[in-house]
Amino acid sequence: MNHKNITILFLLITSIAFGQEEEKQKEPDTTRMNFGNTEILIIEKGKNDEESEENEFESEFEMDEMEHVEGKHKAEAHWAGIDFGFTMLMNSNFEPKFDAHPYWENDAARSTSWNLNLLEHKFRFGTDYVGLTTGLGFSFTSVAFRDNYVLMSGADSVYAEMDTVYNYTKNKLKASYLTVPMLLEFTTNSNSDKSFYLAAGVVGGVRIGSKTKRVGEFDGKEFREKSKGTYNLNPFKLDALVRLGYSDWGVFASYDILPLFEDGKTDNIYPLTFGLSLNF
């Protein structure tokens, strides 16, 4: 056998021996103990097994930690949702009386306000328990007149006259607004589902539509009438608002700081609204 063949054989034997030694190192040490017909195996874990177990423990720990972070509740704002309430018109003395113009003494039981609050965001003051809430929504106000008063408006005034011909079953002034709140909010728990909340501040709005709606009877026949117009309504509104509740349910009360109609067109009228709220 020449030197070249001897060298190749030597390398082949060395490679096989090294591979077997590596496999032995991977296999765990095993001790066998025989007691009659019973054989007990004692397996010692190798370094790779310990590393695998350590990595598995670290993965489980990281997963638990991630689940803890993801499952952590944050105190959410209490604005987005639906509000429903009843509205009463008040004079400058915070009374529902208008001696000079009794047609402004509205039917509060049939005067309603719907708020559809779509967007919300809460700026936290370093904690989940106190923050500044803002957002975006829509408000729909419906003022029901008593008796058969018909709303009239001119360039410089707005008033109502008694209709002695028609008998109205519905007689309302409707207005819709785009609204933005600015509320200081307090909560008692970082989990909003288990928290009491109190929010107070102002809600600004801009009028986006208004109309009157009347339903009545004449000569035994029912008629419906809708008429769009501004009726000298104030183009803006600014409400003082208080919201109080627990979890997704609450109550609210608002009072218009700005008068319902433009200044100088009629009495200063300030709607007062109170009702229930359901948060999304």
FENZI-V761596 format. One record per pair of residues at least 24 apart in sequence whose C-alpha atoms are under 10 Angstrom apart, sorted by the first residue. I is the first residue (numbers start at 0). GAP is how many residues later the second one is. If there is no record, write none. Layout:
I_GAP, I_GAP
This chain:
71_118, 71_119, 72_55, 72_116, 72_117, 72_118, 72_119, 72_120, 73_53, 73_54, 73_55, 73_115, 73_116, 73_117, 73_118, 74_47, 74_49, 74_52, 74_53, 74_54, 74_55, 74_56, 74_111, 74_112, 74_113, 74_114, 74_115, 74_116, 74_117, 74_118, 74_119, 74_120, 74_122, 75_44, 75_45, 75_46, 75_47, 75_48, 75_52, 75_53, 75_55, 75_57, 75_109, 75_111, 75_114, 75_115, 75_116, 75_117, 75_119, 76_42, 76_43, 76_44, 76_45, 76_46, 76_47, 76_51, 76_54, 76_55, 76_56, 76_57, 76_58, 76_106, 76_108, 76_109, 76_110, 76_115, 76_120, 76_122, 76_202, 77_39, 77_42, 77_43, 77_44, 77_55, 77_56, 77_105, 77_107, 77_108, 77_109, 77_114, 77_119, 77_120, 77_121, 77_165, 77_166, 77_167, 77_168, 77_169, 77_170, 77_171, 77_172, 77_199, 77_200, 77_201, 77_202, 78_37, 78_38, 78_39, 78_40, 78_41, 78_42, 78_43, 78_54, 78_55, 78_56, 78_57, 78_58, 78_102, 78_104, 78_120, 78_164, 78_198, 78_199, 78_200, 78_201, 79_35, 79_36, 79_37, 79_38, 79_39, 79_40, 79_41, 79_54, 79_55, 79_56, 79_57, 79_197, 79_198, 79_199, 79_200, 80_34, 80_35, 80_36, 80_37, 80_38, 80_39, 80_56, 80_167, 80_168, 80_196, 80_197, 80_198, 80_199, 81_32, 81_33, 81_34, 81_35, 81_36, 81_55, 81_56, 81_57, 81_194, 81_195, 81_196, 81_197, 81_198, 82_30, 82_31, 82_32, 82_33, 82_34, 82_56, 82_167, 82_168, 82_169, 82_191, 82_192, 82_193, 82_194, 82_195, 82_196, 83_28, 83_29, 83_30, 83_31, 83_32, 83_55, 83_56, 83_167, 83_168, 83_189, 83_190, 83_191, 83_192, 83_193, 83_194, 84_24, 84_26, 84_27, 84_28, 84_29, 84_30, 84_56, 84_166, 84_167, 84_168, 84_169, 84_187, 84_188, 84_189, 84_190, 84_191, 84_192, 85_24, 85_25, 85_26, 85_27, 85_28, 85_55, 85_56, 85_57, 85_167, 85_185, 85_186, 85_187, 85_188, 85_189, 85_190, 86_24, 86_25, 86_26, 86_54, 86_55, 86_56, 86_57, 86_166, 86_167, 86_168, 86_183, 86_184, 86_185, 86_186, 86_187, 86_188, 87_24, 87_55, 87_56, 87_167, 87_181, 87_182, 87_183, 87_184, 87_185, 87_186, 88_54, 88_166, 88_167, 88_171, 88_179, 88_180, 88_181, 88_182, 88_183, 88_184, 89_165, 89_166, 89_169, 89_178, 89_179, 89_180, 89_181, 89_182, 90_168, 90_176, 90_177, 90_178, 90_179, 90_180, 91_167, 91_175, 91_176, 91_177, 91_178, 92_175, 92_177, 93_161, 93_175, 93_176, 93_177, 93_178, 94_175, 95_173, 95_174, 95_175, 95_176, 97_169, 97_171, 99_167, 100_58, 100_59, 100_165, 100_166, 101_44, 101_47, 101_58, 102_42, 102_43, 102_44, 102_45, 102_46, 102_47, 102_48, 102_56, 102_57, 102_58, 102_59, 103_39, 103_40, 103_41, 103_42, 103_45, 103_55, 103_56, 103_163, 103_165, 104_39, 104_40, 104_41, 105_37, 105_38, 105_39, 105_40, 105_41, 105_66, 106_36, 106_37, 106_38, 106_39, 106_40, 106_65, 107_34, 107_35, 107_36, 107_37, 107_38, 107_164, 107_165, 108_34, 108_35, 109_32, 109_33, 109_34, 109_35, 109_36, 109_60, 109_61, 109_62, 110_30, 110_31, 110_32, 110_33, 110_34, 110_61, 110_62, 110_63, 110_162, 111_28, 111_29, 111_30, 111_31, 111_32, 111_62, 111_161, 111_162, 111_163, 112_26, 112_27, 112_28, 112_29, 112_30, 112_61, 112_62, 112_63, 112_160, 112_161, 112_162, 113_24, 113_25, 113_26, 113_27, 113_28, 113_62, 113_161, 113_163, 114_24, 114_25, 114_26, 114_61, 114_62, 114_63, 114_64, 114_162, 115_24, 115_62, 115_63, 116_61, 116_62, 116_63, 116_64, 116_162, 116_163, 117_162, 118_61, 119_60, 119_61, 121_60, 121_61, 121_62, 121_63, 122_61, 122_62, 123_61, 126_63, 127_58, 127_59, 127_60, 127_61, 127_62, 127_63, 127_64, 128_56, 128_57, 128_58, 128_59, 128_60, 128_61, 128_66, 128_68, 129_54, 129_55, 129_56, 129_57, 129_58, 129_67, 129_68, 129_69, 130_52, 130_53, 130_54, 130_55, 130_56, 130_68, 131_49, 131_50, 131_51, 131_52, 131_53, 131_54, 131_67, 131_68, 131_69, 132_47, 132_48, 132_49, 132_50, 132_51, 132_52, 132_66, 132_67, 132_68, 133_46, 133_47, 133_48, 133_49, 133_50, 133_69, 134_44, 134_45, 134_46, 134_47, 134_48, 134_68, 135_42, 135_43, 135_44, 135_45, 135_67, 135_69, 136_40, 136_41, 136_42, 136_43, 136_44, 136_66, 136_68, 137_38, 137_39, 137_40, 137_41, 137_42, 137_67, 137_68, 137_69, 137_70, 138_36, 138_37, 138_38, 138_39, 138_40, 138_66, 138_67, 138_68, 138_69, 139_34, 139_35, 139_36, 139_37, 139_38, 139_67, 139_69, 139_70, 140_31, 140_32, 140_33, 140_34, 140_35, 140_36, 140_69, 140_130, 140_132, 141_29, 141_30, 141_31, 141_32, 141_33, 141_34, 141_68, 141_69, 141_70, 141_71, 142_28, 142_29, 142_30, 142_31, 142_32, 142_69, 142_128, 143_26, 143_27, 143_28, 143_29, 143_30, 143_68, 143_69, 143_70, 144_25, 144_26, 144_27, 144_28, 145_24, 145_25, 145_26, 146_24, 147_66, 147_68, 149_62, 149_64, 150_61, 150_80, 151_79, 151_80, 152_76, 152_77, 152_78, 152_79, 152_80, 152_112, 152_113, 153_77, 153_78, 153_111, 154_76, 154_77, 154_110, 155_76, 155_106, 155_107, 155_108, 155_109, 155_110, 156_74, 156_75, 156_104, 156_105, 156_106, 156_107, 156_108, 156_109, 156_110, 157_73, 157_74, 157_75, 157_103, 157_104, 157_106, 157_107, 157_108, 157_109, 158_72, 158_106, 158_107, 158_108, 164_52, 164_53, 164_54, 165_49, 165_50, 165_51, 165_52, 165_53, 165_57, 166_47, 166_48, 166_49, 166_50, 166_51, 166_52, 166_55, 167_46, 167_47, 167_48, 167_49, 167_50, 167_54, 167_55, 167_56, 168_45, 168_46, 168_47, 168_48, 168_53, 169_43, 169_44, 169_45, 169_46, 169_54, 169_55, 170_41, 170_42, 170_43, 170_44, 170_45, 170_54, 171_39, 171_40, 171_41, 171_42, 171_43, 171_54, 172_37, 172_38, 172_39, 172_40, 172_41, 172_53, 172_54, 172_55, 172_58, 173_35, 173_36, 173_37, 173_38, 173_39, 173_54, 174_32, 174_33, 174_34, 174_35, 174_36, 174_37, 174_53, 174_54, 174_55, 174_58, 175_29, 175_30, 175_31, 175_32, 175_33, 175_34, 175_35, 176_27, 176_28, 176_29, 176_30, 176_31, 176_32, 176_33, 176_58, 176_59, 176_60, 177_26, 177_27, 177_28, 177_29, 177_30, 177_31, 177_58, 177_59, 178_24, 178_25, 178_26, 178_27, 178_28, 178_57, 178_58, 178_59, 178_60, 179_24, 179_25, 179_26, 179_58, 180_24, 180_57, 180_58, 180_59, 180_60, 181_58, 181_59, 182_57, 182_58, 182_59, 182_60, 183_58, 184_57, 184_58, 184_59, 185_58, 186_57, 186_58, 186_59, 186_60, 187_58, 188_58, 190_56, 191_54, 191_55, 191_56, 192_53, 192_54, 192_55, 192_56, 193_52, 193_53, 193_54, 194_50, 194_51, 194_52, 194_53, 195_48, 195_49, 195_50, 195_51, 195_52, 195_53, 195_54, 196_46, 196_47, 196_48, 196_49, 196_50, 196_51, 196_52, 196_53, 197_44, 197_45, 197_46, 197_47, 197_48, 197_52, 197_54, 198_42, 198_43, 198_44, 198_45, 198_46, 198_53, 199_40, 199_41, 199_42, 199_43, 199_44, 199_52, 199_53, 199_54, 200_38, 200_39, 200_40, 200_41, 200_42, 200_53, 201_36, 201_37, 201_38, 201_39, 201_40, 201_52, 201_53, 201_54, 201_55, 202_34, 202_35, 202_36, 202_37, 202_38, 202_51, 202_52, 202_53, 202_54, 203_32, 203_33, 203_34, 203_35, 203_36, 203_52, 204_30, 204_31, 204_32, 204_33, 204_34, 205_28, 205_29, 205_30, 205_31, 205_32, 206_26, 206_27, 206_28, 206_29, 206_30, 207_27, 207_28, 208_26, 229_31, 230_30, 230_31, 230_34, 231_28, 231_29, 231_30, 231_31, 231_33, 231_34, 232_26, 232_27, 232_28, 232_29, 232_30, 232_32, 233_24, 233_25, 233_26, 233_27, 233_28, 233_29, 234_25, 234_26, 234_27, 235_24, 235_25, 235_26, 236_24, 238_31, 238_32, 238_33, 238_34, 239_32, 240_32, 240_33, 241_32, 242_31, 242_32, 242_33, 242_34, 243_32, 243_33, 244_31, 244_32, 244_33, 246_31, 246_32, 247_29, 247_30, 247_31, 247_32, 248_27, 248_28, 248_29, 248_30, 248_31, 249_25, 249_26, 249_27, 249_28, 249_29, 250_24, 250_25, 250_26, 250_27, 251_24, 251_25
